[in-house]
Amino acid sequence: MIKSPFIAAIVVALVNAHAFAGGVPEFPLVPGQAIVRATTAKALAQTVSTLSQQFQGVGVVDQIAGRPIYLLSYELSQGQVYHDVETVLINLVAQGTLAWSEMNYVGQTGEGNTDSLWLSGVAVNGDQYFDQYAAPMLGINKAHGRSRGAGIVVSVVDNGIDPRHPVFEGKISSQGVSFVPGSPTSNDLADGTDSDGDGIPNDQFGHGTFVAGLIHLVAPDAMILSARALDSDGRGNNFRIAQAVAWSIDRGAHVINMSLGETYHSLALEQMVLEASTRGVIVCGAAGNRNTQDPREFPACDPNAFGVSACDWNDQKAPFSNLEVRLDFAAPGDSEIIAGVPTLARSIIGPVPGNNYAVWEGTSFSNAFVSGTVALVRAQRPEWPNKTVTPPSIRNRVYTVLANSGIPIHPSNPNYDGLLGIARILASGAVLENPPAPVLGDLNADGVVGGADLSILLSAWGLAPTFVRADLNASGEVDARDLAILLSAW
């Protein structure tokens, strides 16, 4: 039985997406918006002045906090096209006024791009969620003997998370944020939009919750932060997505999950992913669901991010998964759908709003499994960065762990050699590469929660600019709530 407002349309969309063979054009331009990097106020003012001489409605709409990257507006008059704006901006770059410029383009979930929607039925419940095929395949329960992700913050750049779903048990930070215009909440909600014009509003409602649920399945003690950059159709744009990544970095995330993609190679997003990597934050990006190499999707194909393809229960490429030489890892993401009915023993199962569970498929969910595994590994090294391990080297160290401990993906996919990543991740193997992770509250990583940890927490009391290890509930401030968590683990 299908439990959804979309009824039969959901079944048709998911089945069609499962067999999708690519050929979708690149994502569209956002009308009337451009992004520039202007390193001085004078350069920004000159840019606005120059554009205003030829176009109407020119102004600064927004800025990526703490970075000289701005979103500009413009209006075209009769006979003008966006290339005219682009030409002016290119000239400003050539003159040295701007460091770079680009037009703003749409980015979205891979599932939204192929109209893949979740399926829910009376038989889908929490038991199937914990026992889904991906759990033993990745060795999740075994991995938990050495790490559960304590002390790690994973930011989910998506369309929001339902923090009230009982599966999360308080592991969704209260300090989420929304970069979706007109929608101040970071929660996963149906806002009535049909921004992709497919006639199905809210068709990615539940996506962020589902993704967060899979991260939580792998790393149950990690705190999850919602950075809402997409609407309930799963759509956003380069600027808003880059803005969410910057915010995640500033809030102290260790891992940024980006179960989305954009076919335009955005300089704004590229700079934010580079900054994340330079500062020791690992970005994981979904490869996309169009069974194609071209156009490639970002950030999955960015050299400073982990790009993730999808496989099935036999380690074979999922029919929908994109493939590309720039991808790094594979993870389970395929679900068996027969005549619109999912085979639960061969399905990806996660939470959706309304305290329900559902079946879905896509590289978004493979990506979530990788982010969760990265959180397990990262939790094993709370001392990073230090004098020996610099922030820029953390990505390569975690990459090596996942590559060395994973299952080679080529033997099961001889026709896709080098196009699905180096290995299918194995969480139980990855955690063997480093010492066991300290438990939540063990702030000095000495194996016990006691007076020394209390002293560390009290010395950090009231800190709010970024997440620190003593901020046990990832609220952005060390306070009585963190003290209560520590004392409960004493």
N, C-alpha and C positions, 0 to 999 in steps of 0.2 A: 504494500500500500504506500502511495506517495503522500507525504505529509508536507505540503507546501502550497503557497498561494498560486504557484505557476502551473500546477497540475500537469497535464500531458506535455506542455511545452518544455518542461524541464527534462523529461525523459528524452524527447526528440533532440534537444540541444546537446545533452550529454552524450548520447549515442553518436550523433553526427560529429561532435568534437573528437570522439575517440578514434574515428576513422579519418580525421582531417589530414590532408596531404600538403598543406601549405598553399602559397600563391596569394595570400592576403597582401594588399598594398601597404606601404609604410604608413605609420601612424600620422594623423593629420596635424597641420599647423594650428596653433591657438591664435585666432584672429586678434589683431590689435595689440599684440604683446611681443616685446623683445627683451633680451637679457644682455647686460653689459657689465664689464669689469672696469670701473673707473676708480683709480687709486687716490684721487684727490677730489675735494669738493669743487674745485675750479674745473676739473675735467668733466665732472658730472654736469655742472651748470652749462658748460660749453656744448656738451652733447645735446642737452635738452633744447638749448637755444638754436643749434644748427638744425635739428629735426623740426622744430617749430616753424622754421622759415618755409618748409615745404608741406608740412602735414598738420592736421588739426588734432586736438585732444592729446597733445604730448605732455607727459608728466611722469613723475616717479611714483610708482604704485606701491612698491615694497622693497625691502632689503634683506639679504641673508644676514642675520645678526652677527656682528663682529667681523664681517667680511665686506670688502668693497664691491659686492655683486648686487646689482639692482635690477628690478623688474620695471620696465618702462611701458607706457601705454602710447598708442597712436591711433588715428582714424584716417582712413583712405577716402579721398574725394573721387569723384567720377573720373575714370581713366587711369587712376593710380592702382598699382599692384604692390604686393608686399616686397617684391624684389627691389622696388624703388627705395623702400626703407632700408633694406639690406645693403644696397649700394652706398647709401649715405654712411651707414655704420662702418662698412668696410673701409671707406675713405678716412673716417675718424681713427680707425685702428692704424692705417697706413701712415697717418700724420703723427701718431704717437699720443693722441688724446686719450684713446682707450687701449687697454691691454688686449682685450678681445671683445667680440660681440657675437650674438647668435639670436635667431628667432626662437620663440618658445613653441615646443611641440608637445603633443599628448604622450603620456606614458600610462600603462595600465597593467592589470593582472593578466597573466597568460590565459587564465580561464575566461576572463571577460572578453579577451580578444577573439576567442574561438567559441564564445557563447556556451561554455561549459558551466552547468549549475549543479548544486548539490542535490542528492537524493536522500530522503529520510523516510524511514518506515518504522512500524511498531517493533520490529525485531532488532533495530539498531539501538544499542544502549551502551552504558558504561563498561559492561563486561567485554563486549566486542572491541571497544576502544582500547582497553588495556591488553587484550589478547590478539589484536590484529596481526596479520602475517609479518608486518614490518618489525614488530617487537622482537621475536626470536631471530629473525633474519639479521638484525643489527646487534643482537646480543644485549638489548637494553637492560634487562633485569640483572644480568651478570655484571654489566658495567657499573651498576649502582653500588656494587660492593666496594668500588674504589673511588667513585665520584658521583655526586648528584647535582653538581653545578652550584653549590653554595658559594655565596659571595660574588656571583657573576650577574651582571645586568645585560639582558638581551633586549634591544630595541626592535620593535616590529613596525616597519614603515609599510602601512597598509591602509585599509579602510576602517580601522578601529577594532576594538576588542570589547566583548561583553564581560566585564569584570565580575558580574554576579553569577556566572555559571559556576555551579558547585565544584566542578573538576579542578578549578584553579586554586582553591583553598587559600585565598589571600595572597597569591603570588603575582597578581597584577598590580603594579604600582599605581598609587592614587594620583601620581603626578604626570599623567599623559597629557598630550597636547593635540590640537587640531590645526592643520594648515589649509583646511578646506574652507574657502570663502563662504560665509554665512552659516557655518556649522561649528559652533564653539566646542562641542564635546568630542572627546577622544574615544567615545564608546562606539561599538559596532551597531549601527541603526539603519533602518530603511527610511531614507529621506525622500523617497518618491521620484528620484531622478531617473531619466532615461537618456543619459548624456551620450550614449553611443547610438541612439536612434534605431535600436533593433525591435522596438515595440514591447520590450519587457523591462519595466522599471525595476530597480533594486536587484538586478540579476546577479550581483556579487555580494549581496547582503549575507553576512556570515563568514566571508572569506578570511578576514583578519582574526576572528575568533577561532576558526578552524586551524589556521596556521599557528597561532599561539598555543593551541591545544597540543599540536604535535611537538612543538619545542618543549612544552611542559612535560610531555610524556617521556622525552629523552632526558631532560634536565629538570627534574621536579623541584629542586631547591633553588634554582636560578630565579631571580626576579625579572618580570617581563614588563617592559615599558611600551605604551602605545603611542606611536607617532603617526597620527592620522593625516595622510596626504592624498588619499583617494576617496571619491564619493561612493555611494552604495551601488553604483554600476561598475566599480573597480577602476574608475578613470581619474587621472590627475594630470599633471604636466611637469616638464623638466624642472621649472623653477621651484614649484611646491615640493617636489620630491627631493631636490638638492637641499632645500631649506630644512626638510625633516631630517636629512642625514646630518647636516651641520648641528641642528639642535640635539640630536642623539649623541654626537661627539661631545658637545658642551655639557650634557647631562651625565657624562661619565659612563656611557655604555661600553661594554667590552666587545659585544657582538652586535652587528646590525643586520637584521634579516630583511631582505628586499625580494619578496615573492611577487615581483613585478618586472616590467621591462619597457624599454623604449628603443625604437629602431633608429632614431636620430642620435648620433654620438654627441651628446650634450657636453659642452665644455664646463658648464656649471656643475653637472653631476660628476664629471671626471675629476674636477678639482676637489670636490668634497670627498670622493672615494680615495683619492691620493692623500688628502689630509688625514682621513681616518687611518689609513695604513701607516702613514708616517708617525702617527700618535699611538700606534699599537692597537687600534680598533679593527676587528676583522669584519669585513662586509661580505655577505653571502647573497648571490643573485641567481634567480631562476632563469634557466636557459630559454624558456618559451615553449609554446605548445603547437607549433605549426609544422612540425616534421620537416624542417628546412635548415639550410645553412645560411641562406641569404634572403632577406637582410638579417644580420646577426642582431642580437638584443643586448642591451647594456642595463645594469652594470655587469651582467654575467660574463661578458667578453672583455671586460676591463682587466688589464694585467694586474691591477692592485686589489681585485676582488676574487673571491672563490666563485666560479661559475658551475652550476649544478644541473645535470641532465637527469632524466627519469628512467628507471628500469622497472621490470615487473618482479614477481615472486621467484622467477627463474634466472634473475640477473640479465634478462634480455631487454633490449631497448624498448621502452614503451612506444606504441605506434605514433603517438602525438609528439613525442619529445623532439625539440630542436637538437641539432648536433653541430659541433664546431671545434676546430683545433684549439681554440682558446679556452675551452671548458676544462675544469679541474677534477670534478668528482661526479659520481653517479650515486643515486639513492632511490629507494622504492617510492613510486608515485603513481603506479598504474592500478586500476581497479577493473575487475572482470564484470562487464555489463552484458547480460544476455537478454534480448527482447525487453530492454529497459529495466531489468531487474538485476540488482547487484548480487554477486556471489560473495557473501560476507567473509568467507575464509580467504578470499583473494581480493580484498578491498582495503582502501585507505579510509580510516574511520576517525572522525574528530568531532569536537563539540561545536554546536552552532547556537545562536541566541535563542532564548526561551527554554533553557535548561535541557535542550535536546542534543542528540548526536546524529550524524549524517555520514553518507558515503560521498566522496569526491575523488577526483583524480587530476593530476597535473604536475608540472615541474615546480609549481609553488610549494607543493607539499614535500617533494624530494628536498627542496631547499630548506624547509623547516627542519627536517631530520638532520641535515648537515649543520645548521646553526645550533641545534641542541647538542650535537656531538662536539662541536667546537667549544661550547660552554662547559662541557664535562672536562675537556682537556685544559681549558684555560683556568678552571677552578683548581686544578692540580698544581698550578704555579702562581700562587697569590703574591709571591715576591717579585714577579715581573711587573714592570720593567725594573732593572737594577743596573749596577755598573757593568755586569757581564752581558746581560740581555737588554739591548736598547729597544725603545718602542718600535722603530722601523723593522727590527729583526723578528718581532713576535709573529707576524704573518707567516714568514718562511718557516719558522720553527713549528708552528701548528700544521702548516701544509705538509711538512716532512713526516710528522706523526701520523696524519690521516693517510698519506700516501703509502708509508711503510706498513701500516697496520691493516690497510684495506684489502679487499678481494679484487684481484686483477679483473677488469671488465672486458678486456679484449677476447679471452677464450670463448665467452658466451655470445660475442658479437663480432665475428671475424670480418663482416662486411662494413664495420664502422670503426676500424682500428684508428685510434688517436682522435676520435671525434666525440667521445662521450665522457672524456676525462681519464685520469690515470687509474682510478680504482673506484669500486663501490665501497663506501665507507662501512666500517665495522666498529661500532662503539665499544664493544667488549675488548677488542684488540687495541684501540686507540688509548684507552686508559691504562694499559700495561706499560706504556712508554714513559710514564712519569710517576712519581710517588703518589700514594693515595691523597685525595683532597681533604683538607680540613672540613669539619662539619660547620654548619651555620652557627656563628657565635665564637668560634675558635679564631680569634682575630690575630693571634701571634703564631698560629699554625704549629703549636707544640703538641697537639693531639688531645688536649683537654680544654674544657671551657671552665675558666676559673677567675681568680682575682686579677691576674695579669690582663686578661681580656676585658674585665670590667674597667680597669685603669685606662686601657686604650680607648674604650668607648666614652668614658667620662672626659678624657682629654680632647675628644672630637665633638663634644656636646655643642649643639647649636649650629654646626657647620651646614651650609646650604648651597654654596655655589655649584658644586658638582657632587655626584655620588661618591662616597668614600666607603671603604670596606665596613666601617662601623655602622653605616646606614643600612641596617639589616632588612628593612622593609622597603628600601629604595624609594622613600618618600621625598628625598631631596634634603632632609634634615635629620641629624642625629638627636633623638629626643626620647621621651619616656616609652614610646612604643617599641623602640629598638632595645631599650633596657629590659622591657618585659620579655622580649624574644630571647635575649641573652640569658636572663635568669631562668627561663623555662628550660634552657639547654644545659644549665649548670650541672 
